[in-house]
Amino acid sequence: MTTSAYTSVRGPEAVTEPSPGVLGRWRAHLRLGVCLLPALVIGIAGFQRRWMSDDGHIYVRTVRQVLAGNGPVFNAGERAESSTGTLWQWLLVAGGALGADVATLAMYGGLLLTVAGFALAGVGALRLRGGGKDESGRGALLVPCGAVVLLALPPVWDFATSGLETGLATCWIAGAWLALVARPRSLATAAVLGLGPLVRPDLALVSVVFLAAQWVTARPSWRGALAGAGVAGALPVAYEIFRMGYYGHLMPLPGVTKEASRSLWGRGLDYLRDFAGPYALWVPVVAMAGVGAAALYAGRFGVREVRGPGVVRDSAPVVAPLLAGALCWIYVIKVGGDFMHGRMFLPGLLLMLLPVFVVPLTRAWGVAAVVIGVWAVACAGALRVPYEGRIGAGGIADERGVYVRQNASPHPLHHGFAGQPANKAYAALVRGRARGGAPTLLLARTPVPGGAPGVTGVYNTLGFSGSVVPLSGAALDPIGLAYPLAAHSEGIVNGRVGHDKRLPDEWIVAERGAGRGLADLPDGLDPARVEAARRALRCGPLAELRTATRAPLTVGRFWRNLTGAVERTSFRFPNDPVRAERELCGGE
């Protein structure tokens, strides 16, 4: 079917079908119940394992800065975008403006969005199959094969909360797919499909694939295609222009510090093995792939090939999530994975399971359901990573388990680190120095007098540090998640994935103007290297980086940030201050 443009209507008039009767209505309710049951289960599982990650608290500090009138920054006076999920950040701002505790909102809001995502996925699978009816028009029995795979995996339970944007990603992916299935000709659908980059930058891959599938399904005229592209790209493009002009970068700062464009295939494959291996994930994959491929090849995938509103007319809504999920996994593997066990594979796994989230109970799918059911019981009940509650040998962490143990709490929210004396000591030192009022730079727990007003805390655990350092002070991380100088430094060899930058302390002392006298420098810092860093900071791209992120945001500064964003994002400097001074300053 073709149309001249995307429209707000759903298609031709529905095919008139006979009244289903009481028994038919009960069957319809039962089919809907099967589709919604996974949402209830993930809600219970997610609530039982509710928690807040340290990275979730990175969002919280930025939201607090916005609500305090300092703008979308991590530290007042320095324009750094530490939030990877733009839309999630602004949803938290909206909730915080209504008076909600931001950390609590992040934890429970993520759970609600995860539940909503599972519900939308179930409804989408039902719509994909014309309401769950077979070729004769009678209601078919349904089984949630794909949903059971997700529900059996502990990382899915863990990241149903965590305070990160994972819940929003789940909801958007499922909602976008439902819109693609139910209203492929709508401009509103195009607008929803285009939101991927704002949910998380790498989900731009999903937006592109889904928009292509919408075009294949709707077949608009060139005017309609332009209208769809304009609607889909309006908000992401507008925000990207704001990002480039305000922050002076093409992407959020974590993308710079984690080198999102690099290739680390070996490390990425290790991350895949770390996720798939402990849970024997190949068992349900083989079971579903075999049955699904045979059904799709035979044209009996369960999709009704009849005309009517919201009824799929070709295989694009089936192929699109499979392709998008595969691309997401390839990208995660390419960049070397992540330090949180399983987290970055969850969106791609959801995408690839959407077409089989709920399937008709045929003989073949019945066999697959039995295999998946037995595997799911074993997986949910017994299969775990060998480093449960700790950080594994490869630097990948059972993130929730780590924070449960360090906080001595089954549901850590506002991290007090009752089981982590070093973090408690850092928090006490920060609060004591803040009460004193004198300018102080804390290199972990080593104070250096002078520098910027208030307390500047330098600590690896950035979310925690940001929760104890006052908003008027600065919480810096040598990794560079919220610190532009560290983000643009060279990486260290064989560093932990996601943490493979470490800005030397000499740079931080020099950049913050602390320790002016030799007697003020702590042991271990070389005064010559500190002075070299101070000189390098006044030269070339480093001077421009500081100006782009700290100078008053005039119209002229916005334009210079915008036009220089590409070059600025790609800039890196040597960790060694002496070498950096020589390369950047030359004869200056």
LINNOR-V861392 format. One record per residue. SS is DSSP state (@ for helix, = for strand, . for the rest). NEAR is the number of other C-alpha atoms within 10 Angstrom. D_LAST is the distance of its C-alpha to the last C-alpha in whole Angstrom. Layout:
ss=[SS & SS]
near=[NEAR & NEAR]
d_last=[D_LAST & D_LAST]
//
This chain:
ss=[. & . & . & . & . & . & . & . & . & . & . & . & . & . & . & . & . & . & . & . & @ & @ & @ & @ & @ & @ & @ & @ & @ & @ & @ & @ & @ & @ & @ & @ & @ & @ & @ & @ & @ & @ & @ & @ & @ & @ & @ & @ & . & . & . & = & . & @ & @ & @ & @ & @ & @ & @ & @ & @ & @ & @ & @ & @ & @ & . & . & . & . & . & . & . & = & . & . & = & . & . & . & . & . & . & . & @ & @ & @ & @ & @ & @ & @ & @ & @ & @ & @ & @ & . & . & . & . & @ & @ & @ & @ & @ & @ & @ & @ & @ & @ & @ & @ & @ & @ & @ & @ & @ & @ & @ & @ & @ & @ & @ & @ & @ & @ & @ & . & . & . & . & = & . & . & . & . & . & = & . & . & = & = & . & @ & @ & @ & @ & @ & @ & @ & . & . & @ & @ & @ & @ & @ & . & . & . & = & . & . & . & @ & @ & @ & @ & @ & @ & @ & @ & @ & @ & @ & @ & @ & @ & @ & @ & @ & . & . & . & . & @ & @ & @ & @ & @ & @ & @ & . & . & @ & @ & @ & @ & . & @ & @ & @ & @ & @ & @ & @ & @ & @ & @ & @ & @ & @ & @ & @ & @ & @ & @ & . & . & . & @ & @ & @ & @ & @ & @ & @ & @ & @ & @ & @ & @ & @ & @ & @ & @ & @ & @ & @ & @ & @ & @ & @ & @ & @ & @ & . & . & . & . & . & @ & @ & @ & @ & @ & . & . & . & . & . & . & . & @ & @ & @ & @ & @ & @ & @ & @ & @ & @ & @ & @ & . & . & . & . & . & @ & @ & @ & @ & @ & @ & @ & @ & @ & @ & @ & @ & @ & @ & @ & @ & . & . & . & . & . & . & . & . & . & . & . & . & . & . & . & . & . & . & @ & @ & @ & @ & @ & @ & @ & @ & @ & @ & @ & @ & @ & @ & @ & @ & @ & @ & @ & . & . & . & . & . & = & . & . & @ & @ & @ & @ & @ & @ & @ & @ & @ & @ & @ & @ & @ & @ & . & . & = & = & . & . & @ & @ & @ & @ & @ & @ & @ & @ & @ & @ & @ & @ & @ & @ & @ & @ & @ & @ & @ & . & . & . & . & . & . & . & . & . & = & . & . & . & . & . & = & . & @ & @ & @ & @ & @ & @ & @ & @ & @ & . & . & . & . & . & . & . & . & . & . & . & . & . & @ & @ & @ & @ & @ & @ & @ & @ & @ & @ & @ & @ & @ & @ & @ & @ & . & . & . & = & = & = & = & . & . & = & = & = & = & = & . & . & . & . & = & = & = & = & . & . & . & @ & @ & @ & @ & @ & @ & @ & . & . & . & . & . & = & = & = & . & . & . & . & . & . & . & @ & @ & @ & @ & . & = & . & = & . & . & . & . & . & . & . & . & . & = & . & . & . & @ & @ & @ & @ & @ & @ & @ & . & . & = & . & . & . & @ & @ & @ & . & . & . & . & . & . & @ & @ & @ & @ & @ & @ & @ & @ & @ & @ & . & . & . & @ & @ & @ & @ & @ & @ & @ & @ & @ & @ & @ & . & . & . & . & @ & @ & @ & @ & @ & @ & @ & @ & @ & . & @ & @ & @ & @ & @ & @ & . & . & = & . & . & . & @ & @ & @ & @ & @ & @ & @ & @ & @ & . & . & .]
near=[11 & 12 & 14 & 13 & 20 & 26 & 20 & 13 & 12 & 17 & 20 & 10 & 9 & 13 & 10 & 7 & 7 & 7 & 8 & 14 & 9 & 9 & 9 & 13 & 13 & 13 & 18 & 20 & 12 & 15 & 24 & 18 & 14 & 19 & 26 & 21 & 16 & 24 & 23 & 14 & 16 & 24 & 21 & 15 & 18 & 25 & 19 & 13 & 20 & 24 & 30 & 27 & 25 & 25 & 18 & 22 & 26 & 25 & 30 & 28 & 30 & 29 & 28 & 23 & 19 & 20 & 15 & 11 & 9 & 19 & 17 & 25 & 22 & 30 & 27 & 21 & 16 & 23 & 24 & 27 & 26 & 27 & 29 & 24 & 21 & 19 & 19 & 25 & 23 & 17 & 16 & 23 & 23 & 15 & 16 & 20 & 15 & 9 & 9 & 14 & 14 & 22 & 23 & 16 & 17 & 31 & 24 & 21 & 25 & 28 & 29 & 21 & 22 & 29 & 25 & 24 & 24 & 30 & 22 & 25 & 33 & 31 & 24 & 28 & 28 & 27 & 20 & 29 & 23 & 24 & 22 & 26 & 21 & 16 & 15 & 7 & 14 & 14 & 21 & 21 & 17 & 22 & 21 & 21 & 26 & 25 & 24 & 22 & 23 & 21 & 19 & 22 & 21 & 20 & 21 & 22 & 24 & 24 & 28 & 31 & 29 & 31 & 31 & 27 & 26 & 26 & 29 & 25 & 26 & 27 & 22 & 22 & 31 & 28 & 23 & 28 & 29 & 25 & 23 & 29 & 27 & 23 & 25 & 32 & 29 & 21 & 23 & 17 & 27 & 29 & 20 & 20 & 28 & 28 & 24 & 25 & 25 & 22 & 24 & 20 & 16 & 18 & 22 & 20 & 17 & 28 & 23 & 18 & 21 & 27 & 25 & 14 & 23 & 28 & 22 & 17 & 23 & 25 & 19 & 22 & 15 & 11 & 12 & 20 & 21 & 14 & 18 & 27 & 17 & 16 & 19 & 24 & 19 & 14 & 16 & 19 & 15 & 10 & 15 & 17 & 17 & 17 & 21 & 23 & 24 & 23 & 27 & 30 & 30 & 22 & 20 & 23 & 25 & 22 & 21 & 23 & 26 & 22 & 18 & 16 & 11 & 10 & 15 & 14 & 17 & 14 & 18 & 22 & 17 & 17 & 27 & 21 & 15 & 18 & 21 & 14 & 15 & 13 & 22 & 15 & 17 & 11 & 14 & 22 & 15 & 14 & 19 & 23 & 13 & 14 & 17 & 21 & 12 & 14 & 15 & 15 & 10 & 9 & 12 & 12 & 21 & 25 & 27 & 22 & 14 & 13 & 15 & 17 & 17 & 22 & 23 & 25 & 18 & 15 & 16 & 20 & 26 & 23 & 16 & 25 & 26 & 20 & 17 & 24 & 25 & 18 & 18 & 24 & 19 & 17 & 22 & 24 & 23 & 19 & 21 & 24 & 28 & 24 & 21 & 18 & 22 & 25 & 17 & 21 & 24 & 21 & 21 & 25 & 20 & 26 & 25 & 21 & 23 & 26 & 27 & 24 & 26 & 29 & 28 & 25 & 18 & 15 & 9 & 16 & 22 & 17 & 15 & 23 & 23 & 13 & 17 & 23 & 17 & 11 & 21 & 23 & 13 & 14 & 20 & 15 & 12 & 9 & 18 & 16 & 17 & 12 & 14 & 14 & 17 & 19 & 18 & 16 & 8 & 14 & 18 & 22 & 21 & 23 & 24 & 27 & 19 & 17 & 25 & 22 & 17 & 20 & 19 & 16 & 16 & 15 & 17 & 21 & 23 & 16 & 23 & 17 & 21 & 14 & 15 & 14 & 12 & 12 & 21 & 14 & 12 & 20 & 20 & 13 & 19 & 24 & 14 & 12 & 19 & 20 & 11 & 12 & 11 & 15 & 19 & 26 & 30 & 22 & 19 & 17 & 18 & 15 & 21 & 19 & 21 & 20 & 20 & 17 & 15 & 22 & 30 & 28 & 29 & 23 & 21 & 18 & 17 & 23 & 21 & 25 & 27 & 27 & 19 & 19 & 24 & 19 & 20 & 16 & 22 & 24 & 29 & 28 & 27 & 26 & 27 & 28 & 30 & 28 & 25 & 27 & 24 & 27 & 28 & 26 & 23 & 18 & 22 & 13 & 8 & 8 & 13 & 14 & 20 & 21 & 20 & 17 & 24 & 20 & 23 & 17 & 17 & 23 & 24 & 22 & 25 & 22 & 20 & 16 & 15 & 20 & 21 & 17 & 10 & 12 & 9 & 13 & 19 & 15 & 8 & 8 & 14 & 14 & 18 & 13 & 20 & 25 & 19 & 21 & 24 & 21 & 21 & 28 & 24 & 17 & 17 & 14 & 18 & 21 & 14 & 18 & 22 & 17 & 16 & 26 & 21 & 15 & 14 & 13 & 17 & 10 & 10 & 11 & 18 & 21 & 16 & 17 & 26 & 23 & 15 & 19 & 21 & 15 & 12 & 20 & 20 & 12 & 16 & 18 & 21 & 16 & 21 & 17 & 23 & 17 & 16 & 21 & 24 & 14 & 15 & 20 & 17 & 11 & 7 & 11]
d_last=[67 & 65 & 64 & 63 & 60 & 59 & 62 & 62 & 66 & 66 & 68 & 72 & 75 & 76 & 78 & 81 & 82 & 85 & 85 & 84 & 87 & 87 & 86 & 83 & 82 & 82 & 80 & 78 & 77 & 77 & 74 & 72 & 72 & 71 & 68 & 67 & 68 & 65 & 63 & 66 & 65 & 61 & 61 & 63 & 61 & 58 & 60 & 61 & 57 & 55 & 52 & 49 & 46 & 42 & 41 & 43 & 42 & 38 & 40 & 42 & 39 & 38 & 41 & 41 & 38 & 39 & 43 & 41 & 39 & 36 & 36 & 36 & 33 & 33 & 31 & 31 & 28 & 27 & 28 & 29 & 32 & 33 & 37 & 37 & 41 & 40 & 44 & 45 & 42 & 44 & 47 & 46 & 45 & 48 & 50 & 48 & 49 & 53 & 53 & 52 & 51 & 48 & 48 & 52 & 51 & 49 & 51 & 55 & 53 & 52 & 55 & 57 & 55 & 55 & 59 & 59 & 57 & 60 & 62 & 61 & 61 & 64 & 65 & 63 & 65 & 68 & 68 & 66 & 70 & 72 & 73 & 74 & 77 & 78 & 79 & 82 & 81 & 82 & 79 & 78 & 77 & 73 & 71 & 68 & 67 & 63 & 63 & 65 & 62 & 59 & 61 & 62 & 58 & 57 & 53 & 55 & 56 & 53 & 51 & 54 & 52 & 49 & 47 & 45 & 46 & 48 & 51 & 50 & 49 & 52 & 54 & 52 & 52 & 56 & 56 & 55 & 57 & 60 & 59 & 59 & 62 & 64 & 62 & 60 & 61 & 59 & 56 & 56 & 56 & 53 & 51 & 52 & 51 & 47 & 46 & 45 & 42 & 42 & 44 & 42 & 39 & 41 & 44 & 43 & 45 & 48 & 48 & 47 & 50 & 52 & 52 & 52 & 56 & 56 & 56 & 58 & 61 & 61 & 60 & 59 & 59 & 56 & 56 & 57 & 54 & 51 & 53 & 52 & 49 & 48 & 50 & 48 & 45 & 45 & 44 & 41 & 39 & 39 & 38 & 35 & 34 & 34 & 32 & 29 & 29 & 30 & 28 & 25 & 27 & 30 & 31 & 32 & 30 & 32 & 32 & 28 & 28 & 32 & 30 & 33 & 33 & 33 & 36 & 37 & 41 & 42 & 41 & 43 & 46 & 46 & 46 & 49 & 51 & 50 & 51 & 54 & 55 & 57 & 59 & 60 & 59 & 60 & 64 & 64 & 61 & 64 & 67 & 65 & 63 & 67 & 69 & 66 & 66 & 69 & 70 & 67 & 69 & 72 & 71 & 73 & 69 & 71 & 70 & 73 & 73 & 74 & 73 & 73 & 70 & 67 & 69 & 67 & 67 & 65 & 63 & 60 & 60 & 61 & 58 & 55 & 55 & 56 & 53 & 50 & 51 & 51 & 47 & 46 & 47 & 45 & 42 & 42 & 43 & 40 & 38 & 39 & 41 & 41 & 41 & 44 & 48 & 49 & 47 & 45 & 48 & 51 & 50 & 50 & 53 & 55 & 54 & 56 & 59 & 59 & 62 & 64 & 63 & 67 & 69 & 73 & 75 & 77 & 78 & 75 & 72 & 75 & 74 & 71 & 71 & 73 & 70 & 68 & 70 & 70 & 67 & 66 & 68 & 67 & 63 & 63 & 66 & 64 & 61 & 58 & 55 & 55 & 52 & 54 & 52 & 49 & 46 & 47 & 46 & 44 & 42 & 44 & 46 & 49 & 47 & 50 & 52 & 49 & 49 & 52 & 52 & 49 & 51 & 54 & 55 & 57 & 55 & 52 & 51 & 49 & 47 & 48 & 48 & 51 & 51 & 47 & 47 & 43 & 43 & 45 & 43 & 40 & 42 & 43 & 40 & 39 & 42 & 42 & 38 & 39 & 42 & 40 & 37 & 35 & 31 & 31 & 29 & 32 & 30 & 34 & 36 & 33 & 33 & 29 & 30 & 27 & 25 & 27 & 30 & 33 & 33 & 30 & 32 & 31 & 33 & 34 & 37 & 36 & 39 & 40 & 37 & 37 & 41 & 41 & 37 & 38 & 37 & 35 & 33 & 31 & 32 & 29 & 30 & 28 & 29 & 28 & 31 & 30 & 26 & 24 & 21 & 24 & 25 & 22 & 21 & 23 & 27 & 28 & 31 & 34 & 34 & 37 & 37 & 35 & 34 & 31 & 28 & 27 & 24 & 23 & 24 & 21 & 19 & 22 & 22 & 18 & 19 & 22 & 21 & 24 & 24 & 22 & 24 & 24 & 28 & 28 & 26 & 29 & 30 & 28 & 25 & 22 & 20 & 18 & 17 & 18 & 15 & 13 & 14 & 13 & 9 & 10 & 12 & 10 & 8 & 10 & 14 & 14 & 13 & 15 & 18 & 18 & 19 & 21 & 23 & 23 & 23 & 26 & 28 & 28 & 30 & 26 & 25 & 28 & 27 & 23 & 24 & 27 & 26 & 23 & 25 & 25 & 22 & 21 & 24 & 23 & 20 & 20 & 17 & 18 & 20 & 18 & 15 & 14 & 14 & 13 & 10 & 9 & 11 & 9 & 5 & 6 & 4 & 0]
//
